[in-house]
Amino acid sequence: MSMNNRNKQQTIQSAKTLTEIFKYDGGDKVSECHVMIHCTWPEGTYEEQLNAVLNAYDALLGHELKGFVAVFKRYFLSDAANQADLLLAITAEGSDCALSVVEQPPLNGTKVALWAYLQEGVRTQVLHNGLFEASHGGYRHLWSAGAFNRAANAEYQTRLLLNDYVMQLVEQGCKLAENCVRTWFFVQDVDVNYGGVVKARSEVFVTQGLTEKTHYIASTGIGGRHADPKVLVQMDAYAVDGLQPGQMRYLYAPAHLNPTYEYGVTFERGACVDYGDRRHVFISGTASINNKGEVMYPGDIRRQTQHMWENVEALLAEAECTFDDVGQMLVYLRDPADYRVVKALYDERFPRTPKVILQAPVCRPGWLIEMECMGVKAQVNDKYAPF
């Protein structure tokens, strides 16, 4: 198989679900895939819809993805307060990976959707401090999912989340600045609470040597809720142990985007990690913004979507990737009324890429839409060990 033909996309339609699969064939190395499972049965109860999604996932593991194991899953719920307990109860016995659960309603009118990231030929375990480890070759991939606390406000919750995560990494011989590849912050009432997240993150980052003169971390900060209303911030994170200096680099696309610190926030627009046999690319939450930090096309969902795509495309290009290398897309809308327009745009341009469109306000009210994505591209790089 040629290096340019390692990606395969597949769609499986059943009576109650639609499953989108992106598979990267690693040859004699690790293969990996992203799966997005949508319920297409809005008339069902939550339990019926959840079981339909879980059954579709189990069927994949028995057939198309036999031999693969999950390393990360995220369930998107329409009403976490009434839904999370049942999900956790059903999945408790088969909790096989880092598990993220967030209230971000799927905008196809159903109650639950699932994104799963799976790999073949890896060793997995839950570490004593709660991190989930997938190891192969000379690397340990460390996933954290669903971290939260009930401190007094969003700022304190974020500070505690990050300080705890720093200590989890230190216990594994890792550092936030050197090993953390990607974070996600889900913020209840993001218009009110995001400022506290930004303040705490900036202050903790300084203590870890993360400044505008060094680098930050690829990230998404987006609206999302926990089942407990006292939880204002949840965090997921991904780190890799075994990286050499220079193996991870950051994406800027300065002709399209400005440095985030210019408008007071501290994250990178994207990151890519080179391995001996592939490159991983992680695009942070990206919206319709220009290189002066201004919202482009206020109030126009079509033009914002297209401008956002241009920005993402520029970031991917900096990593020598294209949308053809993208394995999954998460799309966030402030206003559910924009769903039909956005779905039509995505279906036309990316008909087979696994994606889910969610209700989740972006951190600045003028942004009607934001997206993030992950991708993989085959390459040969003799400087580093294979993935």
C-alpha positions as CSV (number, residue, x, y, z in Angstrom):
1,M,0.0,0.0,0.0
2,S,1.4,3.4,-0.9
3,M,2.0,6.0,1.8
4,N,-0.6,8.3,0.1
5,N,-3.3,5.6,0.3
6,R,-3.4,4.7,3.9
7,N,-6.6,6.5,4.8
8,K,-10.0,4.8,4.3
9,Q,-13.4,6.3,5.0
10,Q,-16.5,4.3,5.5
11,T,-20.2,4.9,6.4
12,I,-22.5,2.4,7.8
13,Q,-26.2,3.1,8.0
14,S,-28.6,1.0,10.1
15,A,-32.2,1.4,11.1
16,K,-31.3,3.5,14.2
17,T,-27.7,4.7,13.7
18,L,-25.3,6.2,11.3
19,T,-21.6,5.3,11.8
20,E,-18.8,7.2,10.2
21,I,-15.3,5.6,10.2
22,F,-11.9,7.0,9.3
23,K,-9.2,4.3,9.3
24,Y,-5.4,4.8,9.0
25,D,-3.6,1.7,7.9
26,G,-0.3,1.5,9.7
27,G,1.0,-1.4,7.8
28,D,3.2,-3.4,10.1
29,K,3.0,-0.6,12.7
30,V,0.0,0.6,14.7
31,S,-3.3,1.3,12.8
32,E,-5.7,3.8,14.2
33,C,-9.2,5.1,13.5
34,H,-11.8,7.6,14.5
35,V,-15.4,6.6,14.7
36,M,-18.5,8.9,15.0
37,I,-21.8,7.2,15.8
38,H,-25.0,9.1,15.5
39,C,-28.4,8.0,16.6
40,T,-30.9,8.6,13.8
41,W,-34.0,7.7,15.9
42,P,-35.2,10.8,17.6
43,E,-38.4,9.2,18.6
44,G,-36.7,6.7,20.9
45,T,-36.3,7.3,24.7
46,Y,-32.8,8.2,25.9
47,E,-32.2,4.7,27.0
48,E,-33.3,3.3,23.6
49,Q,-31.1,5.8,21.7
50,L,-28.1,5.1,24.0
51,N,-28.5,1.3,23.5
52,A,-28.7,1.8,19.8
53,V,-25.3,3.7,19.8
54,L,-23.7,1.2,22.1
55,N,-24.9,-1.7,20.0
56,A,-23.5,-0.1,16.8
57,Y,-20.2,0.4,18.6
58,D,-20.1,-3.2,19.8
59,A,-20.9,-4.4,16.2
60,L,-17.9,-2.5,14.9
61,L,-15.6,-4.2,17.4
62,G,-16.9,-7.5,16.2
63,H,-16.5,-6.8,12.5
64,E,-15.0,-3.8,10.8
65,L,-12.7,-2.9,13.8
66,K,-12.0,-6.4,15.1
67,G,-8.7,-6.2,17.0
68,F,-8.9,-2.5,17.7
69,V,-9.1,-1.1,21.2
70,A,-10.5,2.3,22.3
71,V,-8.0,4.7,23.8
72,F,-10.5,7.7,24.2
73,K,-14.2,8.1,24.0
74,R,-16.5,11.1,24.3
75,Y,-20.2,11.0,24.6
76,F,-22.2,14.0,23.7
77,L,-25.5,14.3,25.6
78,S,-28.5,16.5,25.3
79,D,-29.3,16.7,29.0
80,A,-26.5,15.4,31.2
81,A,-28.4,15.9,34.5
82,N,-30.9,13.3,33.4
83,Q,-28.7,11.1,31.2
84,A,-25.1,10.8,32.6
85,D,-25.9,8.4,35.5
86,L,-27.5,5.8,33.2
87,L,-24.6,6.1,30.7
88,L,-22.0,5.6,33.4
89,A,-23.9,2.7,34.9
90,I,-24.2,0.9,31.6
91,T,-20.6,1.5,30.6
92,A,-19.0,0.9,34.0
93,E,-18.3,-2.8,33.4
94,G,-16.9,-2.2,30.0
95,S,-15.1,1.1,30.7
96,D,-12.1,0.3,28.4
97,C,-10.6,3.7,27.9
98,A,-10.4,7.3,28.9
99,L,-14.1,8.4,29.1
100,S,-15.4,11.9,28.5
101,V,-19.0,12.8,29.0
102,V,-20.3,16.3,28.3
103,E,-23.6,18.0,27.7
104,Q,-23.3,19.3,24.1
105,P,-26.5,18.4,22.4
106,P,-26.2,16.7,19.0
107,L,-28.1,19.0,16.6
108,N,-29.7,16.2,14.6
109,G,-32.5,16.2,17.2
110,T,-31.3,13.1,19.1
111,K,-30.1,12.7,22.6
112,V,-26.7,11.1,22.3
113,A,-23.7,10.8,19.9
114,L,-20.3,9.1,20.4
115,W,-16.8,9.9,19.2
116,A,-14.3,7.1,19.7
117,Y,-10.5,7.0,18.9
118,L,-9.2,3.5,18.6
119,Q,-5.8,1.8,17.9
120,E,-4.6,-1.6,16.9
121,G,-1.6,-3.3,18.4
122,V,-1.3,-1.3,21.6
123,R,-1.0,-2.1,25.3
124,T,-3.5,-0.3,27.6
125,Q,-4.0,0.2,31.3
126,V,-5.5,2.6,33.8
127,L,-2.7,4.1,35.9
128,H,-3.1,4.5,39.7
129,N,-3.5,8.3,39.3
130,G,-6.4,7.9,36.9
131,L,-4.6,8.6,33.6
132,F,-5.3,6.1,30.8
133,E,-2.1,4.8,29.1
134,A,-1.8,3.3,25.6
135,S,1.8,2.2,25.0
136,H,3.6,1.0,21.9
137,G,7.1,1.4,20.5
138,G,9.0,3.8,22.7
139,Y,5.9,6.0,23.6
140,R,3.3,6.1,26.3
141,H,0.2,8.0,25.3
142,L,-1.5,9.4,28.4
143,W,-5.2,10.4,28.2
144,S,-7.1,12.2,30.9
145,A,-10.9,12.5,30.6
146,G,-13.7,14.1,32.5
147,A,-11.6,15.7,35.2
148,F,-13.6,18.1,37.4
149,N,-13.9,19.5,40.9
150,R,-16.4,21.7,42.9
151,A,-14.2,24.6,43.9
152,A,-15.9,28.0,44.5
153,N,-15.9,29.4,40.9
154,A,-14.6,28.7,37.4
155,E,-11.2,30.3,38.1
156,Y,-10.5,28.2,41.1
157,Q,-11.9,25.0,39.4
158,T,-9.5,25.6,36.5
159,R,-6.5,26.3,38.7
160,L,-7.1,23.1,40.6
161,L,-7.7,21.0,37.5
162,L,-4.4,22.2,35.9
163,N,-2.4,21.9,39.1
164,D,-3.7,18.3,39.6
165,Y,-2.9,17.5,36.0
166,V,0.6,18.8,36.4
167,M,1.1,16.5,39.3
168,Q,-0.3,13.5,37.4
169,L,2.2,14.2,34.7
170,V,5.1,14.6,37.1
171,E,4.3,11.2,38.7
172,Q,4.8,9.8,35.2
173,G,8.0,11.5,34.6
174,C,6.4,14.1,32.3
175,K,6.0,17.9,32.2
176,L,3.1,20.0,31.0
177,A,5.3,22.1,28.7
178,E,7.2,19.2,27.1
179,N,4.7,16.4,27.0
180,C,1.1,17.7,26.9
181,V,-0.1,17.8,23.3
182,R,-3.8,18.9,23.6
183,T,-6.4,20.0,26.2
184,W,-10.2,20.6,26.1
185,F,-12.0,22.8,28.6
186,F,-15.8,22.5,28.8
187,V,-17.3,25.6,30.5
188,Q,-20.8,25.9,31.9
189,D,-22.3,29.3,30.8
190,V,-19.1,30.1,28.8
191,D,-20.1,33.7,28.3
192,V,-19.9,34.3,32.0
193,N,-17.3,31.8,33.2
194,Y,-14.7,31.8,30.4
195,G,-12.8,34.8,31.9
196,G,-12.0,32.8,35.0
197,V,-10.8,29.9,33.0
198,V,-8.5,32.2,31.0
199,K,-7.1,33.9,34.1
200,A,-6.3,30.6,35.9
201,R,-4.8,28.9,32.9
202,S,-2.5,31.9,32.2
203,E,-1.3,32.0,35.8
204,V,-0.7,28.2,36.0
205,F,1.1,28.2,32.7
206,V,3.6,30.8,33.8
207,T,4.6,28.5,36.7
208,Q,5.3,25.8,34.1
209,G,7.4,27.9,31.8
210,L,4.6,28.4,29.3
211,T,4.7,32.0,28.1
212,E,4.3,33.9,24.9
213,K,8.1,33.6,24.5
214,T,8.1,29.8,24.7
215,H,4.8,28.2,23.6
216,Y,1.4,27.2,24.9
217,I,-0.7,24.1,24.3
218,A,-3.2,23.3,21.5
219,S,-6.7,23.6,23.1
220,T,-10.4,24.1,22.8
221,G,-12.4,26.2,25.3
222,I,-16.1,25.8,24.6
223,G,-19.5,25.7,26.2
224,G,-20.4,22.4,27.8
225,R,-22.0,21.1,31.0
226,H,-21.5,18.4,33.6
227,A,-24.4,16.6,35.1
228,D,-23.7,18.4,38.4
229,P,-24.5,22.1,38.2
230,K,-21.8,23.0,40.7
231,V,-19.2,21.8,38.2
232,L,-18.4,24.9,36.0
233,V,-15.3,23.5,34.2
234,Q,-14.4,20.0,32.9
235,M,-11.1,19.1,31.3
236,D,-9.8,16.4,29.0
237,A,-6.1,16.2,28.1
238,Y,-3.6,14.2,26.0
239,A,0.1,13.9,26.6
240,V,2.9,11.7,25.1
241,D,5.8,10.3,27.1
242,G,8.9,9.6,25.0
243,L,9.0,12.7,22.8
244,Q,12.4,14.2,21.9
245,P,12.9,18.0,21.6
246,G,11.6,19.2,18.3
247,Q,9.3,16.2,17.8
248,M,6.3,18.4,18.6
249,R,5.9,21.7,16.9
250,Y,3.2,24.4,16.9
251,L,1.1,25.8,14.1
252,Y,0.5,29.5,13.6
253,A,-0.7,30.4,10.0
254,P,0.2,34.1,10.7
255,A,-1.3,35.3,7.4
256,H,-4.7,34.1,8.6
257,L,-4.5,34.1,12.4
258,N,-2.9,36.2,15.1
259,P,-1.1,34.9,18.2
260,T,-3.7,34.1,20.9
261,Y,-1.9,36.1,23.6
262,E,-2.7,39.3,21.6
263,Y,-6.2,39.1,22.8
264,G,-5.4,37.8,26.3
265,V,-5.7,34.0,26.0
266,T,-3.0,31.3,26.1
267,F,-3.3,28.4,23.7
268,E,-1.8,27.4,20.4
269,R,-3.7,27.3,17.2
270,G,-2.6,23.8,16.5
271,A,0.2,21.3,17.0
272,C,1.7,18.4,15.1
273,V,3.8,15.5,16.4
274,D,6.2,13.7,14.1
275,Y,6.9,10.0,14.5
276,G,9.1,7.8,12.3
277,D,6.2,6.6,10.2
278,R,3.5,9.3,10.5
279,R,2.6,12.8,11.5
280,H,-0.3,13.6,13.9
281,V,-1.9,17.0,13.6
282,F,-4.2,18.6,16.2
283,I,-6.2,21.7,15.2
284,S,-7.5,23.7,18.2
285,G,-11.0,25.2,18.3
286,T,-10.9,27.6,15.3
287,A,-13.4,30.2,14.4
288,S,-14.0,33.0,11.8
289,I,-11.1,35.3,12.9
290,N,-8.5,37.3,11.0
291,N,-4.9,37.9,11.8
292,K,-5.8,41.0,13.8
293,G,-7.9,39.0,16.2
294,E,-11.2,40.4,14.8
295,V,-14.4,38.4,14.3
296,M,-15.0,38.1,10.6
297,Y,-18.5,38.3,9.0
298,P,-20.6,38.9,12.2
299,G,-24.1,37.5,11.9
300,D,-23.4,35.5,8.7
301,I,-23.2,31.8,9.4
302,R,-22.3,30.8,5.8
303,R,-19.4,33.2,5.5
304,Q,-18.2,32.5,9.0
305,T,-18.2,28.8,8.2
306,Q,-16.2,29.3,5.0
307,H,-13.7,31.7,6.6
308,M,-13.3,29.2,9.4
309,W,-12.5,26.5,6.9
310,E,-9.9,28.7,5.3
311,N,-8.2,29.2,8.7
312,V,-8.2,25.5,9.4
313,E,-6.9,24.7,5.9
314,A,-4.0,27.2,6.5
315,L,-3.1,25.5,9.8
316,L,-3.2,22.0,8.2
317,A,-1.0,23.3,5.4
318,E,1.6,24.5,7.8
319,A,1.7,20.8,9.0
320,E,1.9,19.7,5.3
321,C,-1.6,18.2,5.6
322,T,-4.9,18.8,4.0
323,F,-8.5,18.0,4.8
324,D,-8.0,14.6,3.2
325,D,-5.8,13.7,6.2
326,V,-8.4,14.7,8.8
327,G,-9.9,11.8,10.7
328,Q,-12.6,13.6,12.7
329,M,-14.3,17.0,13.1
330,L,-16.2,18.5,16.0
331,V,-18.3,21.4,15.0
332,Y,-19.8,23.8,17.6
333,L,-22.8,26.1,17.0
334,R,-24.1,28.8,19.3
335,D,-27.5,28.9,17.7
336,P,-29.3,25.6,16.8
337,A,-31.2,27.5,14.2
338,D,-28.0,27.5,12.1
339,Y,-27.8,23.7,12.0
340,R,-29.5,23.0,8.7
341,V,-27.4,25.6,6.9
342,V,-24.1,24.3,8.4
343,K,-25.0,20.6,7.9
344,A,-25.6,21.3,4.2
345,L,-22.3,23.0,3.9
346,Y,-20.4,20.2,5.6
347,D,-22.2,17.5,3.7
348,E,-21.3,19.1,0.4
349,R,-17.6,19.6,1.2
350,F,-16.9,16.7,3.6
351,P,-19.5,14.1,2.9
352,R,-17.5,11.1,4.4
353,T,-15.3,12.6,7.1
354,P,-16.5,11.6,10.6
355,K,-18.0,14.7,12.2
356,V,-20.6,15.7,14.6
357,I,-22.4,19.1,14.9
358,L,-23.2,20.2,18.5
359,Q,-24.8,23.0,20.3
360,A,-22.0,24.6,22.3
361,P,-21.4,28.4,22.4
362,V,-18.0,29.6,21.5
363,C,-16.0,31.7,23.9
364,R,-16.7,35.0,22.1
365,P,-20.4,35.7,21.4
366,G,-19.8,37.0,17.9
367,W,-18.5,33.7,16.8
368,L,-21.4,31.6,15.5
369,I,-19.4,28.5,14.7
370,E,-16.1,26.9,15.7
371,M,-14.5,23.6,14.7
372,E,-11.6,21.4,15.7
373,C,-10.1,18.4,14.1
374,M,-7.4,15.7,14.3
375,G,-5.5,14.2,11.4
376,V,-2.8,11.7,10.5
377,K,-0.5,11.6,7.5
378,A,2.0,8.9,6.5
379,Q,5.7,10.0,6.4
380,V,9.2,8.6,6.9
381,N,11.3,10.5,9.4
382,D,14.5,8.7,10.4
383,K,15.0,11.1,13.4
384,Y,12.2,9.5,15.4
385,A,10.9,6.1,16.4
386,P,7.7,4.9,14.7
387,F,4.4,5.6,16.4
